Amino acid sequence: MSIKNEEWMTAKRKYRLSDVQIQMARELGMNPKKFGSLANHKQEKWKAPLGDFIEELYYKRFRKEKPDNIQKMA
């Protein structure tokens, strides 16, 4: 497994994201190392949960609910 895929797997586990949300983030060109600053912390109630944030950005850019081909992360 490459280092890049390892970073995505770590982000998936740490932030409890689904395969679909990870695929969306990859297509958006997001960096999994930067998810910490985007993630919702308990004290920041105004922030949307990270998964919802990714889905919203994906819809705004591509005008569709989810990617056509979803690759499963092992």
mmCIF file of the N, C-alpha and C atoms, coordinates in Angstrom:
data_MODEL
# 
_entry.id   MODEL 
# 
loop_
_atom_site.group_PDB 
_atom_site.id 
_atom_site.type_symbol 
_atom_site.label_atom_id 
_atom_site.label_alt_id 
_atom_site.label_comp_id 
_atom_site.label_asym_id 
_atom_site.label_entity_id 
_atom_site.label_seq_id 
_atom_site.pdbx_PDB_ins_code 
_atom_site.Cartn_x 
_atom_site.Cartn_y 
_atom_site.Cartn_z 
_atom_site.occupancy 
_atom_site.B_iso_or_equiv 
_atom_site.pdbx_formal_charge 
_atom_site.auth_seq_id 
_atom_site.auth_comp_id 
_atom_site.auth_asym_id 
_atom_site.auth_atom_id 
_atom_site.pdbx_PDB_model_num 
ATOM 1   N N  . MET A 1 1  ? 0.855   -1.183 0.000   1.00 0.00 ? 1  MET A N  1 
ATOM 2   C CA . MET A 1 1  ? 0.000   0.000  0.000   1.00 0.00 ? 1  MET A CA 1 
ATOM 3   C C  . MET A 1 1  ? 0.894   1.238  0.000   1.00 0.00 ? 1  MET A C  1 
ATOM 4   N N  . SER A 1 2  ? 0.565   2.184  -0.844  1.00 0.00 ? 2  SER A N  1 
ATOM 5   C CA . SER A 1 2  ? 1.387   3.378  -0.943  1.00 0.00 ? 2  SER A CA 1 
ATOM 6   C C  . SER A 1 2  ? 1.145   4.302  0.259   1.00 0.00 ? 2  SER A C  1 
ATOM 7   N N  . ILE A 1 3  ? 2.043   5.235  0.427   1.00 0.00 ? 3  ILE A N  1 
ATOM 8   C CA . ILE A 1 3  ? 1.946   6.182  1.545   1.00 0.00 ? 3  ILE A CA 1 
ATOM 9   C C  . ILE A 1 3  ? 0.691   7.039  1.399   1.00 0.00 ? 3  ILE A C  1 
ATOM 10  N N  . LYS A 1 4  ? 0.370   7.436  0.175   1.00 0.00 ? 4  LYS A N  1 
ATOM 11  C CA . LYS A 1 4  ? -0.827  8.244  -0.067  1.00 0.00 ? 4  LYS A CA 1 
ATOM 12  C C  . LYS A 1 4  ? -2.088  7.504  0.381   1.00 0.00 ? 4  LYS A C  1 
ATOM 13  N N  . ASN A 1 5  ? -2.210  6.230  -0.018  1.00 0.00 ? 5  ASN A N  1 
ATOM 14  C CA . ASN A 1 5  ? -3.379  5.455  0.377   1.00 0.00 ? 5  ASN A CA 1 
ATOM 15  C C  . ASN A 1 5  ? -3.423  5.262  1.885   1.00 0.00 ? 5  ASN A C  1 
ATOM 16  N N  . GLU A 1 6  ? -2.274  5.127  2.494   1.00 0.00 ? 6  GLU A N  1 
ATOM 17  C CA . GLU A 1 6  ? -2.207  4.978  3.946   1.00 0.00 ? 6  GLU A CA 1 
ATOM 18  C C  . GLU A 1 6  ? -2.738  6.227  4.640   1.00 0.00 ? 6  GLU A C  1 
ATOM 19  N N  . GLU A 1 7  ? -2.396  7.405  4.097   1.00 0.00 ? 7  GLU A N  1 
ATOM 20  C CA . GLU A 1 7  ? -2.889  8.662  4.662   1.00 0.00 ? 7  GLU A CA 1 
ATOM 21  C C  . GLU A 1 7  ? -4.410  8.746  4.572   1.00 0.00 ? 7  GLU A C  1 
ATOM 22  N N  . TRP A 1 8  ? -4.964  8.311  3.444   1.00 0.00 ? 8  TRP A N  1 
ATOM 23  C CA . TRP A 1 8  ? -6.418  8.328  3.275   1.00 0.00 ? 8  TRP A CA 1 
ATOM 24  C C  . TRP A 1 8  ? -7.095  7.334  4.227   1.00 0.00 ? 8  TRP A C  1 
ATOM 25  N N  . MET A 1 9  ? -6.481  6.158  4.403   1.00 0.00 ? 9  MET A N  1 
ATOM 26  C CA . MET A 1 9  ? -7.040  5.164  5.326   1.00 0.00 ? 9  MET A CA 1 
ATOM 27  C C  . MET A 1 9  ? -7.025  5.684  6.765   1.00 0.00 ? 9  MET A C  1 
ATOM 28  N N  . THR A 1 10 ? -5.950  6.350  7.138   1.00 0.00 ? 10 THR A N  1 
ATOM 29  C CA . THR A 1 10 ? -5.842  6.924  8.481   1.00 0.00 ? 10 THR A CA 1 
ATOM 30  C C  . THR A 1 10 ? -6.916  7.987  8.679   1.00 0.00 ? 10 THR A C  1 
ATOM 31  N N  . ALA A 1 11 ? -7.089  8.859  7.684   1.00 0.00 ? 11 ALA A N  1 
ATOM 32  C CA . ALA A 1 11 ? -8.110  9.911  7.772   1.00 0.00 ? 11 ALA A CA 1 
ATOM 33  C C  . ALA A 1 11 ? -9.511  9.304  7.855   1.00 0.00 ? 11 ALA A C  1 
ATOM 34  N N  . LYS A 1 12 ? -9.732  8.240  7.094   1.00 0.00 ? 12 LYS A N  1 
ATOM 35  C CA . LYS A 1 12 ? -11.045 7.581  7.100   1.00 0.00 ? 12 LYS A CA 1 
ATOM 36  C C  . LYS A 1 12 ? -11.386 7.060  8.500   1.00 0.00 ? 12 LYS A C  1 
ATOM 37  N N  . ARG A 1 13 ? -10.420 6.398  9.124   1.00 0.00 ? 13 ARG A N  1 
ATOM 38  C CA . ARG A 1 13 ? -10.645 5.858  10.471  1.00 0.00 ? 13 ARG A CA 1 
ATOM 39  C C  . ARG A 1 13 ? -10.767 6.972  11.505  1.00 0.00 ? 13 ARG A C  1 
ATOM 40  N N  . LYS A 1 14 ? -9.860  7.935  11.456  1.00 0.00 ? 14 LYS A N  1 
ATOM 41  C CA . LYS A 1 14 ? -9.798  8.989  12.471  1.00 0.00 ? 14 LYS A CA 1 
ATOM 42  C C  . LYS A 1 14 ? -11.054 9.860  12.477  1.00 0.00 ? 14 LYS A C  1 
ATOM 43  N N  . TYR A 1 15 ? -11.537 10.209 11.281  1.00 0.00 ? 15 TYR A N  1 
ATOM 44  C CA . TYR A 1 15 ? -12.681 11.113 11.179  1.00 0.00 ? 15 TYR A CA 1 
ATOM 45  C C  . TYR A 1 15 ? -13.984 10.393 10.862  1.00 0.00 ? 15 TYR A C  1 
ATOM 46  N N  . ARG A 1 16 ? -13.947 9.056  10.863  1.00 0.00 ? 16 ARG A N  1 
ATOM 47  C CA . ARG A 1 16 ? -15.130 8.217  10.649  1.00 0.00 ? 16 ARG A CA 1 
ATOM 48  C C  . ARG A 1 16 ? -15.869 8.581  9.363   1.00 0.00 ? 16 ARG A C  1 
ATOM 49  N N  . LEU A 1 17 ? -15.124 8.570  8.261   1.00 0.00 ? 17 LEU A N  1 
ATOM 50  C CA . LEU A 1 17 ? -15.697 8.886  6.966   1.00 0.00 ? 17 LEU A CA 1 
ATOM 51  C C  . LEU A 1 17 ? -16.007 7.599  6.210   1.00 0.00 ? 17 LEU A C  1 
ATOM 52  N N  . SER A 1 18 ? -16.964 7.675  5.315   1.00 0.00 ? 18 SER A N  1 
ATOM 53  C CA . SER A 1 18 ? -17.327 6.504  4.503   1.00 0.00 ? 18 SER A CA 1 
ATOM 54  C C  . SER A 1 18 ? -16.440 6.458  3.253   1.00 0.00 ? 18 SER A C  1 
ATOM 55  N N  . ASP A 1 19 ? -16.502 5.334  2.549   1.00 0.00 ? 19 ASP A N  1 
ATOM 56  C CA . ASP A 1 19 ? -15.763 5.199  1.293   1.00 0.00 ? 19 ASP A CA 1 
ATOM 57  C C  . ASP A 1 19 ? -16.205 6.267  0.293   1.00 0.00 ? 19 ASP A C  1 
ATOM 58  N N  . VAL A 1 20 ? -17.489 6.554  0.269   1.00 0.00 ? 20 VAL A N  1 
ATOM 59  C CA . VAL A 1 20 ? -18.028 7.558  -0.653  1.00 0.00 ? 20 VAL A CA 1 
ATOM 60  C C  . VAL A 1 20 ? -17.459 8.938  -0.325  1.00 0.00 ? 20 VAL A C  1 
ATOM 61  N N  . GLN A 1 21 ? -17.433 9.293  0.957   1.00 0.00 ? 21 GLN A N  1 
ATOM 62  C CA . GLN A 1 21 ? -16.912 10.602 1.362   1.00 0.00 ? 21 GLN A CA 1 
ATOM 63  C C  . GLN A 1 21 ? -15.416 10.725 1.058   1.00 0.00 ? 21 GLN A C  1 
ATOM 64  N N  . ILE A 1 22 ? -14.673 9.641  1.238   1.00 0.00 ? 22 ILE A N  1 
ATOM 65  C CA . ILE A 1 22 ? -13.244 9.651  0.905   1.00 0.00 ? 22 ILE A CA 1 
ATOM 66  C C  . ILE A 1 22 ? -13.066 9.843  -0.591  1.00 0.00 ? 22 ILE A C  1 
ATOM 67  N N  . GLN A 1 23 ? -13.868 9.154  -1.402  1.00 0.00 ? 23 GLN A N  1 
ATOM 68  C CA . GLN A 1 23 ? -13.793 9.305  -2.862  1.00 0.00 ? 23 GLN A CA 1 
ATOM 69  C C  . GLN A 1 23 ? -14.113 10.744 -3.267  1.00 0.00 ? 23 GLN A C  1 
ATOM 70  N N  . MET A 1 24 ? -15.119 11.332 -2.639  1.00 0.00 ? 24 MET A N  1 
ATOM 71  C CA . MET A 1 24 ? -15.478 12.722 -2.931  1.00 0.00 ? 24 MET A CA 1 
ATOM 72  C C  . MET A 1 24 ? -14.316 13.660 -2.606  1.00 0.00 ? 24 MET A C  1 
ATOM 73  N N  . ALA A 1 25 ? -13.714 13.462 -1.442  1.00 0.00 ? 25 ALA A N  1 
ATOM 74  C CA . ALA A 1 25 ? -12.597 14.312 -1.022  1.00 0.00 ? 25 ALA A CA 1 
ATOM 75  C C  . ALA A 1 25 ? -11.425 14.183 -1.984  1.00 0.00 ? 25 ALA A C  1 
ATOM 76  N N  . ARG A 1 26 ? -11.162 12.977 -2.446  1.00 0.00 ? 26 ARG A N  1 
ATOM 77  C CA . ARG A 1 26 ? -10.072 12.762 -3.408  1.00 0.00 ? 26 ARG A CA 1 
ATOM 78  C C  . ARG A 1 26 ? -10.356 13.482 -4.723  1.00 0.00 ? 26 ARG A C  1 
ATOM 79  N N  . GLU A 1 27 ? -11.594 13.385 -5.211  1.00 0.00 ? 27 GLU A N  1 
ATOM 80  C CA . GLU A 1 27 ? -11.951 14.054 -6.462  1.00 0.00 ? 27 GLU A CA 1 
ATOM 81  C C  . GLU A 1 27 ? -11.907 15.567 -6.325  1.00 0.00 ? 27 GLU A C  1 
ATOM 82  N N  . LEU A 1 28 ? -12.174 16.073 -5.124  1.00 0.00 ? 28 LEU A N  1 
ATOM 83  C CA . LEU A 1 28 ? -12.097 17.506 -4.877  1.00 0.00 ? 28 LEU A CA 1 
ATOM 84  C C  . LEU A 1 28 ? -10.649 17.989 -4.735  1.00 0.00 ? 28 LEU A C  1 
ATOM 85  N N  . GLY A 1 29 ? -9.722  17.054 -4.608  1.00 0.00 ? 29 GLY A N  1 
ATOM 86  C CA . GLY A 1 29 ? -8.316  17.426 -4.466  1.00 0.00 ? 29 GLY A CA 1 
ATOM 87  C C  . GLY A 1 29 ? -7.941  17.825 -3.051  1.00 0.00 ? 29 GLY A C  1 
ATOM 88  N N  . MET A 1 30 ? -8.696  17.336 -2.083  1.00 0.00 ? 30 MET A N  1 
ATOM 89  C CA . MET A 1 30 ? -8.424  17.673 -0.685  1.00 0.00 ? 30 MET A CA 1 
ATOM 90  C C  . MET A 1 30 ? -7.206  16.897 -0.179  1.00 0.00 ? 30 MET A C  1 
ATOM 91  N N  . ASN A 1 31 ? -6.574  17.445 0.848   1.00 0.00 ? 31 ASN A N  1 
ATOM 92  C CA . ASN A 1 31 ? -5.404  16.841 1.459   1.00 0.00 ? 31 ASN A CA 1 
ATOM 93  C C  . ASN A 1 31 ? -5.829  16.202 2.781   1.00 0.00 ? 31 ASN A C  1 
ATOM 94  N N  . PRO A 1 32 ? -5.661  14.889 2.951   1.00 0.00 ? 32 PRO A N  1 
ATOM 95  C CA . PRO A 1 32 ? -6.110  14.243 4.189   1.00 0.00 ? 32 PRO A CA 1 
ATOM 96  C C  . PRO A 1 32 ? -5.355  14.741 5.428   1.00 0.00 ? 32 PRO A C  1 
ATOM 97  N N  . LYS A 1 33 ? -4.169  15.286 5.241   1.00 0.00 ? 33 LYS A N  1 
ATOM 98  C CA . LYS A 1 33 ? -3.405  15.818 6.381   1.00 0.00 ? 33 LYS A CA 1 
ATOM 99  C C  . LYS A 1 33 ? -4.035  17.092 6.942   1.00 0.00 ? 33 LYS A C  1 
ATOM 100 N N  . LYS A 1 34 ? -4.841  17.773 6.144   1.00 0.00 ? 34 LYS A N  1 
ATOM 101 C CA . LYS A 1 34 ? -5.453  19.042 6.551   1.00 0.00 ? 34 LYS A CA 1 
ATOM 102 C C  . LYS A 1 34 ? -6.851  18.863 7.153   1.00 0.00 ? 34 LYS A C  1 
ATOM 103 N N  . PHE A 1 35 ? -7.334  17.637 7.254   1.00 0.00 ? 35 PHE A N  1 
ATOM 104 C CA . PHE A 1 35 ? -8.677  17.400 7.776   1.00 0.00 ? 35 PHE A CA 1 
ATOM 105 C C  . PHE A 1 35 ? -8.840  17.855 9.223   1.00 0.00 ? 35 PHE A C  1 
ATOM 106 N N  . GLY A 1 36 ? -7.779  17.873 9.989   1.00 0.00 ? 36 GLY A N  1 
ATOM 107 C CA . GLY A 1 36 ? -7.859  18.289 11.389  1.00 0.00 ? 36 GLY A CA 1 
ATOM 108 C C  . GLY A 1 36 ? -8.384  19.702 11.547  1.00 0.00 ? 36 GLY A C  1 
ATOM 109 N N  . SER A 1 37 ? -7.992  20.597 10.647  1.00 0.00 ? 37 SER A N  1 
ATOM 110 C CA . SER A 1 37 ? -8.460  21.980 10.738  1.00 0.00 ? 37 SER A CA 1 
ATOM 111 C C  . SER A 1 37 ? -9.889  22.129 10.224  1.00 0.00 ? 37 SER A C  1 
ATOM 112 N N  . LEU A 1 38 ? -10.333 21.181 9.393   1.00 0.00 ? 38 LEU A N  1 
ATOM 113 C CA . LEU A 1 38 ? -11.694 21.232 8.852   1.00 0.00 ? 38 LEU A CA 1 
ATOM 114 C C  . LEU A 1 38 ? -12.703 20.494 9.726   1.00 0.00 ? 38 LEU A C  1 
ATOM 115 N N  . ALA A 1 39 ? -12.205 19.566 10.528  1.00 0.00 ? 39 ALA A N  1 
ATOM 116 C CA . ALA A 1 39 ? -13.094 18.714 11.329  1.00 0.00 ? 39 ALA A CA 1 
ATOM 117 C C  . ALA A 1 39 ? -13.821 19.523 12.388  1.00 0.00 ? 39 ALA A C  1 
ATOM 118 N N  . ASN A 1 40 ? -15.027 19.084 12.679  1.00 0.00 ? 40 ASN A N  1 
ATOM 119 C CA . ASN A 1 40 ? -15.840 19.733 13.701  1.00 0.00 ? 40 ASN A CA 1 
ATOM 120 C C  . ASN A 1 40 ? -15.369 19.290 15.079  1.00 0.00 ? 40 ASN A C  1 
ATOM 121 N N  . HIS A 1 41 ? -15.059 20.255 15.903  1.00 0.00 ? 41 HIS A N  1 
ATOM 122 C CA . HIS A 1 41 ? -14.690 19.968 17.283  1.00 0.00 ? 41 HIS A CA 1 
ATOM 123 C C  . HIS A 1 41 ? -15.895 20.306 18.158  1.00 0.00 ? 41 HIS A C  1 
ATOM 124 N N  . LYS A 1 42 ? -15.988 19.680 19.275  1.00 0.00 ? 42 LYS A N  1 
ATOM 125 C CA . LYS A 1 42 ? -17.157 19.869 20.139  1.00 0.00 ? 42 LYS A CA 1 
ATOM 126 C C  . LYS A 1 42 ? -17.381 21.350 20.472  1.00 0.00 ? 42 LYS A C  1 
ATOM 127 N N  . GLN A 1 43 ? -16.307 22.127 20.609  1.00 0.00 ? 43 GLN A N  1 
ATOM 128 C CA . GLN A 1 43 ? -16.454 23.522 20.999  1.00 0.00 ? 43 GLN A CA 1 
ATOM 129 C C  . GLN A 1 43 ? -16.849 24.430 19.823  1.00 0.00 ? 43 GLN A C  1 
ATOM 130 N N  . GLU A 1 44 ? -16.783 23.902 18.592  1.00 0.00 ? 44 GLU A N  1 
ATOM 131 C CA . GLU A 1 44 ? -17.138 24.694 17.423  1.00 0.00 ? 44 GLU A CA 1 
ATOM 132 C C  . GLU A 1 44 ? -18.459 24.202 16.856  1.00 0.00 ? 44 GLU A C  1 
ATOM 133 N N  . LYS A 1 45 ? -19.530 24.550 17.516  1.00 0.00 ? 45 LYS A N  1 
ATOM 134 C CA . LYS A 1 45 ? -20.850 24.042 17.156  1.00 0.00 ? 45 LYS A CA 1 
ATOM 135 C C  . LYS A 1 45 ? -21.351 24.590 15.823  1.00 0.00 ? 45 LYS A C  1 
ATOM 136 N N  . TRP A 1 46 ? -20.777 25.691 15.345  1.00 0.00 ? 46 TRP A N  1 
ATOM 137 C CA . TRP A 1 46 ? -21.189 26.285 14.080  1.00 0.00 ? 46 TRP A CA 1 
ATOM 138 C C  . TRP A 1 46 ? -20.655 25.508 12.879  1.00 0.00 ? 46 TRP A C  1 
ATOM 139 N N  . LYS A 1 47 ? -19.646 24.674 13.077  1.00 0.00 ? 47 LYS A N  1 
ATOM 140 C CA . LYS A 1 47 ? -19.071 23.906 11.968  1.00 0.00 ? 47 LYS A CA 1 
ATOM 141 C C  . LYS A 1 47 ? -19.902 22.669 11.686  1.00 0.00 ? 47 LYS A C  1 
ATOM 142 N N  . ALA A 1 48 ? -20.038 22.369 10.410  1.00 0.00 ? 48 ALA A N  1 
ATOM 143 C CA . ALA A 1 48 ? -20.720 21.128 10.017  1.00 0.00 ? 48 ALA A CA 1 
ATOM 144 C C  . ALA A 1 48 ? -19.756 19.960 10.224  1.00 0.00 ? 48 ALA A C  1 
ATOM 145 N N  . PRO A 1 49 ? -20.258 18.769 10.487  1.00 0.00 ? 49 PRO A N  1 
ATOM 146 C CA . PRO A 1 49 ? -19.378 17.600 10.558  1.00 0.00 ? 49 PRO A CA 1 
ATOM 147 C C  . PRO A 1 49 ? -18.600 17.442 9.251   1.00 0.00 ? 49 PRO A C  1 
ATOM 148 N N  . LEU A 1 50 ? -17.392 16.905 9.331   1.00 0.00 ? 50 LEU A N  1 
ATOM 149 C CA . LEU A 1 50 ? -16.501 16.821 8.180   1.00 0.00 ? 50 LEU A CA 1 
ATOM 150 C C  . LEU A 1 50 ? -17.139 16.083 6.999   1.00 0.00 ? 50 LEU A C  1 
ATOM 151 N N  . GLY A 1 51 ? -17.819 14.974 7.258   1.00 0.00 ? 51 GLY A N  1 
ATOM 152 C CA . GLY A 1 51 ? -18.464 14.225 6.182   1.00 0.00 ? 51 GLY A CA 1 
ATOM 153 C C  . GLY A 1 51 ? -19.508 15.055 5.456   1.00 0.00 ? 51 GLY A C  1 
ATOM 154 N N  . ASP A 1 52 ? -20.324 15.787 6.205   1.00 0.00 ? 52 ASP A N  1 
ATOM 155 C CA . ASP A 1 52 ? -21.346 16.647 5.608   1.00 0.00 ? 52 ASP A CA 1 
ATOM 156 C C  . ASP A 1 52 ? -20.705 17.778 4.808   1.00 0.00 ? 52 ASP A C  1 
ATOM 157 N N  . PHE A 1 53 ? -19.620 18.328 5.339   1.00 0.00 ? 53 PHE A N  1 
ATOM 158 C CA . PHE A 1 53 ? -18.896 19.409 4.668   1.00 0.00 ? 53 PHE A CA 1 
ATOM 159 C C  . PHE A 1 53 ? -18.365 18.935 3.309   1.00 0.00 ? 53 PHE A C  1 
ATOM 160 N N  . ILE A 1 54 ? -17.774 17.752 3.283   1.00 0.00 ? 54 ILE A N  1 
ATOM 161 C CA . ILE A 1 54 ? -17.240 17.195 2.033   1.00 0.00 ? 54 ILE A CA 1 
ATOM 162 C C  . ILE A 1 54 ? -18.369 16.970 1.029   1.00 0.00 ? 54 ILE A C  1 
ATOM 163 N N  . GLU A 1 55 ? -19.489 16.411 1.490   1.00 0.00 ? 55 GLU A N  1 
ATOM 164 C CA . GLU A 1 55 ? -20.627 16.163 0.600   1.00 0.00 ? 55 GLU A CA 1 
ATOM 165 C C  . GLU A 1 55 ? -21.172 17.468 0.022   1.00 0.00 ? 55 GLU A C  1 
ATOM 166 N N  . GLU A 1 56 ? -21.238 18.509 0.839   1.00 0.00 ? 56 GLU A N  1 
ATOM 167 C CA . GLU A 1 56 ? -21.738 19.806 0.387   1.00 0.00 ? 56 GLU A CA 1 
ATOM 168 C C  . GLU A 1 56 ? -20.810 20.409 -0.671  1.00 0.00 ? 56 GLU A C  1 
ATOM 169 N N  . LEU A 1 57 ? -19.508 20.360 -0.429  1.00 0.00 ? 57 LEU A N  1 
ATOM 170 C CA . LEU A 1 57 ? -18.546 20.875 -1.403  1.00 0.00 ? 57 LEU A CA 1 
ATOM 171 C C  . LEU A 1 57 ? -18.631 20.101 -2.718  1.00 0.00 ? 57 LEU A C  1 
ATOM 172 N N  . TYR A 1 58 ? -18.765 18.793 -2.615  1.00 0.00 ? 58 TYR A N  1 
ATOM 173 C CA . TYR A 1 58 ? -18.838 17.947 -3.805  1.00 0.00 ? 58 TYR A CA 1 
ATOM 174 C C  . TYR A 1 58 ? -20.056 18.323 -4.639  1.00 0.00 ? 58 TYR A C  1 
ATOM 175 N N  . TYR A 1 59 ? -21.190 18.508 -3.981  1.00 0.00 ? 59 TYR A N  1 
ATOM 176 C CA . TYR A 1 59 ? -22.411 18.860 -4.709  1.00 0.00 ? 59 TYR A CA 1 
ATOM 177 C C  . TYR A 1 59 ? -22.273 20.226 -5.378  1.00 0.00 ? 59 TYR A C  1 
ATOM 178 N N  . LYS A 1 60 ? -21.675 21.184 -4.664  1.00 0.00 ? 60 LYS A N  1 
ATOM 179 C CA . LYS A 1 60 ? -21.498 22.521 -5.236  1.00 0.00 ? 60 LYS A CA 1 
ATOM 180 C C  . LYS A 1 60 ? -20.618 22.482 -6.486  1.00 0.00 ? 60 LYS A C  1 
ATOM 181 N N  . ARG A 1 61 ? -19.569 21.674 -6.464  1.00 0.00 ? 61 ARG A N  1 
ATOM 182 C CA . ARG A 1 61 ? -18.642 21.645 -7.599  1.00 0.00 ? 61 ARG A CA 1 
ATOM 183 C C  . ARG A 1 61 ? -19.159 20.809 -8.764  1.00 0.00 ? 61 ARG A C  1 
ATOM 184 N N  . PHE A 1 62 ? -19.668 19.601 -8.476  1.00 0.00 ? 62 PHE A N  1 
ATOM 185 C CA . PHE A 1 62 ? -20.018 18.668 -9.545  1.00 0.00 ? 62 PHE A CA 1 
ATOM 186 C C  . PHE A 1 62 ? -21.513 18.557 -9.831  1.00 0.00 ? 62 PHE A C  1 
ATOM 187 N N  . ARG A 1 63 ? -22.349 19.158 -9.002  1.00 0.00 ? 63 ARG A N  1 
ATOM 188 C CA . ARG A 1 63 ? -23.808 19.112 -9.167  1.00 0.00 ? 63 ARG A CA 1 
ATOM 189 C C  . ARG A 1 63 ? -24.354 17.691 -9.219  1.00 0.00 ? 63 ARG A C  1 
ATOM 190 N N  . LYS A 1 64 ? -23.782 16.822 -8.395  1.00 0.00 ? 64 LYS A N  1 
ATOM 191 C CA . LYS A 1 64 ? -24.334 15.480 -8.244  1.00 0.00 ? 64 LYS A CA 1 
ATOM 192 C C  . LYS A 1 64 ? -24.095 15.021 -6.812  1.00 0.00 ? 64 LYS A C  1 
ATOM 193 N N  . GLU A 1 65 ? -24.931 14.087 -6.379  1.00 0.00 ? 65 GLU A N  1 
ATOM 194 C CA . GLU A 1 65 ? -24.925 13.647 -4.980  1.00 0.00 ? 65 GLU A CA 1 
ATOM 195 C C  . GLU A 1 65 ? -23.708 12.826 -4.601  1.00 0.00 ? 65 GLU A C  1 
ATOM 196 N N  . LYS A 1 66 ? -23.249 11.960 -5.525  1.00 0.00 ? 66 LYS A N  1 
ATOM 197 C CA . LYS A 1 66 ? -22.105 11.109 -5.223  1.00 0.00 ? 66 LYS A CA 1 
ATOM 198 C C  . LYS A 1 66 ? -21.371 10.753 -6.506  1.00 0.00 ? 66 LYS A C  1 
ATOM 199 N N  . PRO A 1 67 ? -20.131 10.284 -6.390  1.00 0.00 ? 67 PRO A N  1 
ATOM 200 C CA . PRO A 1 67 ? -19.347 9.924  -7.576  1.00 0.00 ? 67 PRO A CA 1 
ATOM 201 C C  . PRO A 1 67 ? -19.980 8.763  -8.344  1.00 0.00 ? 67 PRO A C  1 
ATOM 202 N N  . ASP A 1 68 ? -19.685 8.702  -9.639  1.00 0.00 ? 68 ASP A N  1 
ATOM 203 C CA . ASP A 1 68 ? -20.200 7.627  -10.482 1.00 0.00 ? 68 ASP A CA 1 
ATOM 204 C C  . ASP A 1 68 ? -19.559 6.287  -10.113 1.00 0.00 ? 68 ASP A C  1 
ATOM 205 N N  . ASN A 1 69 ? -18.240 6.280  -9.950  1.00 0.00 ? 69 ASN A N  1 
ATOM 206 C CA . ASN A 1 69 ? -17.513 5.050  -9.589  1.00 0.00 ? 69 ASN A CA 1 
ATOM 207 C C  . ASN A 1 69 ? -16.923 5.218  -8.211  1.00 0.00 ? 69 ASN A C  1 
ATOM 208 N N  . ILE A 1 70 ? -17.317 4.367  -7.292  1.00 0.00 ? 70 ILE A N  1 
ATOM 209 C CA . ILE A 1 70 ? -16.826 4.437  -5.922  1.00 0.00 ? 70 ILE A CA 1 
ATOM 210 C C  . ILE A 1 70 ? -15.821 3.323  -5.707  1.00 0.00 ? 70 ILE A C  1 
ATOM 211 N N  . GLN A 1 71 ? -14.609 3.707  -5.311  1.00 0.00 ? 71 GLN A N  1 
ATOM 212 C CA . GLN A 1 71 ? -13.568 2.722  -5.038  1.00 0.00 ? 71 GLN A CA 1 
ATOM 213 C C  . GLN A 1 71 ? -13.551 2.428  -3.552  1.00 0.00 ? 71 GLN A C  1 
ATOM 214 N N  . LYS A 1 72 ? -13.610 1.167  -3.207  1.00 0.00 ? 72 LYS A N  1 
ATOM 215 C CA . LYS A 1 72 ? -13.589 0.755  -1.814  1.00 0.00 ? 72 LYS A CA 1 
ATOM 216 C C  . LYS A 1 72 ? -12.175 0.854  -1.261  1.00 0.00 ? 72 LYS A C  1 
ATOM 217 N N  . MET A 1 73 ? -12.049 1.402  -0.067  1.00 0.00 ? 73 MET A N  1 
ATOM 218 C CA . MET A 1 73 ? -10.757 1.447  0.617   1.00 0.00 ? 73 MET A CA 1 
ATOM 219 C C  . MET A 1 73 ? -10.653 0.172  1.447   1.00 0.00 ? 73 MET A C  1 
ATOM 220 N N  . ALA A 1 74 ? -9.532  -0.486 1.380   1.00 0.00 ? 74 ALA A N  1 
ATOM 221 C CA . ALA A 1 74 ? -9.354  -1.762 2.095   1.00 0.00 ? 74 ALA A CA 1 
ATOM 222 C C  . ALA A 1 74 ? -9.292  -1.590 3.584   1.00 0.00 ? 74 ALA A C  1 
# 
